[in-house]
Amino acid sequence: MKKLKKVIIDAPIVPIAYIGVGLLATISAIVFKNDYKNYGWMVTYGILMIVGGIIFLHTSIRGKVIIWNNIMAQLKIPKNSQILDLGTGHGLVLLKFATRLAKDGHATGIDLWHKQDQSNNTLEYTQMIVQEKGLADIVTLQTADMLDLPFRSHSFDFVTASMALHNIRTKKKRGTALSEAIRVLKDSGTLIIVDTGNHKKEYITYLRSKNYQIEQAKTYGIVGWWTGPWMTSYLIIAKKQLNSQVLQNS
């Protein structure tokens, strides 16, 4: 099989727009500097837009890999675990889990495969990546919606959502997606969310209302910026509190 080499970019229109607008502003300011009273501000604006686009590309290509490598280093993943990855895209997270599993473990990835969310985001392309990695026996990919998961309750040891939940536009629907995620999670299971979009407190509040303990919640620096510090990446790791834990914490 021919090795896949295509660079994968999240929301590719965003860095293109930032860099394109930045170049246009900078070039226009330089060419027409004699006509611009605020020539210096226009150049500064253009440069900042270009830098924002470059930061976005770094986070998309390298930053989120660093983030997930750090997360995986701290997890204990039994080899027979059942994994569900929501909005799996090209399988970055799904494959990191799959490589930790034995033949009696399994990793399932679901997506609606929207190309605006990730470049070349198709079921067929991700299936080729899985085959290239030699993991087809323990990985399943399918088209499904986070708002209505086609799985039985209490089926998975880990449920992950990486840069997926923020694509759901309303708070009510994001709550539905979280409700579905914890429905299919075993009582002893772990929910891991890496996201952006300033919904961190919203997710934490919802999970606590459903009797979930937040084991870790952190916001990343420049390695997780999507254009700048106003759009950061953050991590939430949550587990259901068992009755004994609830009594102990009360």
C-alpha positions as CSV (number, residue, x, y, z in Angstrom):
1,M,0.0,0.0,0.0
2,K,1.2,3.5,-0.9
3,K,2.2,5.4,2.2
4,L,-0.1,8.4,3.0
5,K,1.8,11.6,3.4
6,K,-0.9,14.3,3.2
7,V,-0.6,17.0,5.9
8,I,-3.9,17.3,7.9
9,I,-5.1,20.7,8.9
10,D,-8.0,21.4,11.3
11,A,-10.6,23.9,10.0
12,P,-8.3,24.7,7.0
13,I,-10.2,27.8,5.9
14,V,-9.2,29.6,9.2
15,P,-5.4,29.7,8.8
16,I,-5.8,30.4,5.1
17,A,-8.1,33.3,5.9
18,Y,-5.8,34.7,8.6
19,I,-2.6,34.5,6.5
20,G,-4.4,35.7,3.4
21,V,-5.9,38.8,5.1
22,G,-2.6,39.4,6.9
23,L,-0.6,39.4,3.6
24,L,-3.1,41.6,1.9
25,A,-3.1,44.1,4.7
26,T,0.7,44.2,4.9
27,I,1.3,44.5,1.2
28,S,-1.4,47.1,0.8
29,A,0.0,49.2,3.6
30,I,3.5,49.0,2.1
31,V,2.4,49.8,-1.5
32,F,0.0,52.6,-0.5
33,K,1.9,53.9,2.5
34,N,1.9,57.4,1.3
35,D,-1.9,57.4,1.2
36,Y,-2.4,55.8,4.6
37,K,-2.2,57.9,7.8
38,N,-2.2,54.8,9.9
39,Y,0.3,52.9,7.8
40,G,2.2,51.5,10.8
41,W,-1.0,50.2,12.4
42,M,-2.0,48.5,9.1
43,V,1.4,46.7,8.9
44,T,1.1,45.7,12.6
45,Y,-2.4,44.3,12.0
46,G,-1.2,42.3,8.9
47,I,1.7,40.8,10.8
48,L,-0.4,39.8,13.7
49,M,-2.9,38.1,11.4
50,I,-0.1,36.2,9.7
51,V,1.4,35.1,13.1
52,G,-2.1,34.0,14.2
53,G,-2.4,31.8,11.1
54,I,1.0,30.3,11.7
55,I,0.2,29.6,15.4
56,F,-3.0,27.9,14.3
57,L,-1.1,25.7,11.8
58,H,1.4,24.7,14.5
59,T,-1.3,23.7,16.9
60,S,-3.1,21.8,14.3
61,I,-0.1,19.9,13.0
62,R,2.1,19.6,16.0
63,G,0.6,21.1,19.2
64,K,-2.4,18.8,19.6
65,V,0.0,15.8,19.1
66,I,2.1,17.1,22.0
67,I,-1.0,17.5,24.1
68,W,-2.2,14.0,23.5
69,N,1.2,12.5,24.0
70,N,1.3,14.0,27.4
71,I,-2.2,12.8,28.2
72,M,-1.4,9.2,27.1
73,A,1.7,9.2,29.2
74,Q,-0.4,9.5,32.4
75,L,-3.2,7.1,31.5
76,K,-3.3,3.4,32.6
77,I,-5.1,1.6,29.7
78,P,-5.9,-2.1,30.2
79,K,-5.1,-4.0,27.0
80,N,-8.7,-5.3,26.8
81,S,-10.2,-1.8,27.0
82,Q,-13.2,-0.8,24.9
83,I,-12.6,2.7,23.5
84,L,-15.0,5.2,21.8
85,D,-13.6,8.3,20.1
86,L,-16.1,11.0,19.2
87,G,-15.4,13.1,16.1
88,T,-12.5,10.9,15.3
89,G,-11.4,12.7,12.1
90,H,-8.2,11.2,10.9
91,G,-7.9,9.1,14.0
92,L,-5.1,10.8,15.9
93,V,-6.5,9.9,19.3
94,L,-8.2,6.7,18.3
95,L,-4.9,5.2,17.0
96,K,-3.0,6.3,20.0
97,F,-5.4,4.2,22.1
98,A,-5.5,1.3,19.6
99,T,-1.7,0.8,19.8
100,R,-2.1,0.1,23.5
101,L,-4.7,-2.7,23.1
102,A,-4.5,-6.4,22.7
103,K,-6.7,-8.5,20.4
104,D,-9.5,-8.6,23.0
105,G,-9.6,-4.8,23.2
106,H,-11.3,-2.6,20.6
107,A,-11.3,1.0,19.5
108,T,-14.3,2.6,17.7
109,G,-14.2,6.0,16.0
110,I,-17.3,7.9,14.9
111,D,-17.6,11.1,12.8
112,L,-19.9,12.9,10.4
113,W,-16.9,13.4,8.2
114,H,-17.3,17.2,7.5
115,K,-14.4,18.5,5.4
116,Q,-14.7,22.0,6.9
117,D,-13.7,20.5,10.3
118,Q,-10.5,18.9,8.9
119,S,-8.8,18.7,5.6
120,N,-9.6,15.6,3.5
121,N,-11.9,14.4,6.3
122,T,-13.5,11.2,4.9
123,L,-14.3,7.8,6.2
124,E,-12.4,6.2,3.3
125,Y,-9.2,8.2,4.0
126,T,-9.2,7.4,7.7
127,Q,-9.8,3.7,6.9
128,M,-6.7,3.8,4.8
129,I,-4.7,5.3,7.7
130,V,-5.9,2.5,10.0
131,Q,-4.9,-0.1,7.4
132,E,-1.5,1.5,6.9
133,K,-1.0,1.3,10.7
134,G,-1.9,-2.4,10.7
135,L,-4.7,-1.8,13.2
136,A,-7.8,-2.8,11.1
137,D,-8.5,-5.9,13.4
138,I,-9.0,-3.8,16.5
139,V,-10.4,-0.5,15.0
140,T,-13.9,0.2,13.7
141,L,-14.9,3.4,12.0
142,Q,-18.4,4.4,11.3
143,T,-20.6,7.4,10.5
144,A,-22.6,8.4,13.5
145,D,-23.7,11.6,15.4
146,M,-22.5,12.5,18.8
147,L,-26.1,13.6,19.7
148,D,-27.5,10.1,19.1
149,L,-24.9,7.4,19.6
150,P,-25.8,3.9,18.2
151,F,-24.3,2.0,21.1
152,R,-25.6,0.3,24.2
153,S,-25.4,2.0,27.5
154,H,-22.3,1.1,29.7
155,S,-20.3,-0.2,26.7
156,F,-16.9,1.6,26.9
157,D,-14.0,2.0,29.3
158,F,-12.9,5.2,27.7
159,V,-14.8,7.8,25.8
160,T,-12.7,10.6,24.2
161,A,-13.6,13.8,22.4
162,S,-10.8,15.8,20.8
163,M,-11.6,19.1,19.2
164,A,-15.1,17.9,18.4
165,L,-17.6,19.2,21.0
166,H,-17.1,22.9,20.2
167,N,-18.4,22.2,16.6
168,I,-21.9,21.7,18.2
169,R,-23.4,25.2,18.1
170,T,-25.8,25.3,21.0
171,K,-25.3,24.7,24.7
172,K,-28.4,22.4,24.8
173,K,-27.0,20.2,22.1
174,R,-23.5,20.1,23.7
175,G,-25.3,18.9,26.8
176,T,-27.0,16.2,24.8
177,A,-23.6,15.1,23.4
178,L,-22.2,14.9,26.9
179,S,-25.3,13.0,28.1
180,E,-24.8,10.4,25.3
181,A,-21.1,10.1,26.1
182,I,-21.6,9.3,29.7
183,R,-24.6,7.0,28.8
184,V,-22.3,4.7,26.8
185,L,-19.5,4.9,29.4
186,K,-19.1,2.2,32.0
187,D,-19.6,3.2,35.6
188,S,-15.8,2.6,36.1
189,G,-15.0,4.4,32.8
190,T,-13.1,7.6,32.0
191,L,-14.3,10.5,29.9
192,I,-11.5,12.6,28.3
193,I,-12.3,15.9,26.6
194,V,-9.8,18.1,24.8
195,D,-11.5,21.1,23.3
196,T,-11.4,24.8,22.5
197,G,-14.2,27.4,22.2
198,N,-14.4,28.7,25.8
199,H,-16.8,26.0,27.0
200,K,-14.6,24.5,29.7
201,K,-16.7,25.8,32.7
202,E,-19.9,24.7,30.9
203,Y,-18.6,21.1,30.5
204,I,-17.4,20.9,34.1
205,T,-20.7,22.2,35.5
206,Y,-22.7,19.7,33.5
207,L,-20.5,16.7,34.4
208,R,-20.6,17.6,38.1
209,S,-24.4,17.9,37.9
210,K,-24.4,14.3,36.6
211,N,-22.3,13.0,39.6
212,Y,-19.0,13.0,37.8
213,Q,-15.7,13.9,39.5
214,I,-13.3,16.1,37.6
215,E,-10.0,14.4,38.1
216,Q,-8.1,16.9,35.9
217,A,-8.9,20.2,34.3
218,K,-6.2,22.3,32.7
219,T,-5.7,25.0,30.0
220,Y,-2.7,24.8,27.7
221,G,-0.4,27.6,26.7
222,I,0.9,28.4,23.2
223,V,1.2,24.8,22.3
224,G,-2.7,24.7,22.2
225,W,-3.5,28.2,20.9
226,W,-5.8,28.4,17.9
227,T,-4.5,31.8,16.6
228,G,-3.9,33.2,20.0
229,P,-4.5,33.1,23.8
230,W,-8.1,34.1,23.3
231,M,-8.8,30.6,21.8
232,T,-6.9,28.0,23.9
233,S,-7.0,24.2,24.2
234,Y,-8.1,22.7,27.5
235,L,-8.3,19.2,29.0
236,I,-11.0,17.7,31.2
237,I,-10.7,14.2,32.6
238,A,-13.8,13.0,34.5
239,K,-14.9,9.8,36.2
240,K,-18.3,8.9,37.7
241,Q,-18.4,9.1,41.5
242,L,-19.5,5.8,43.0
243,N,-21.9,5.8,46.0
244,S,-19.0,5.3,48.4
245,Q,-17.1,8.2,46.9
246,V,-20.2,10.4,47.2
247,L,-20.6,9.6,50.9
248,Q,-16.9,10.1,51.5
249,N,-17.0,13.6,49.8
250,S,-20.2,14.7,51.5
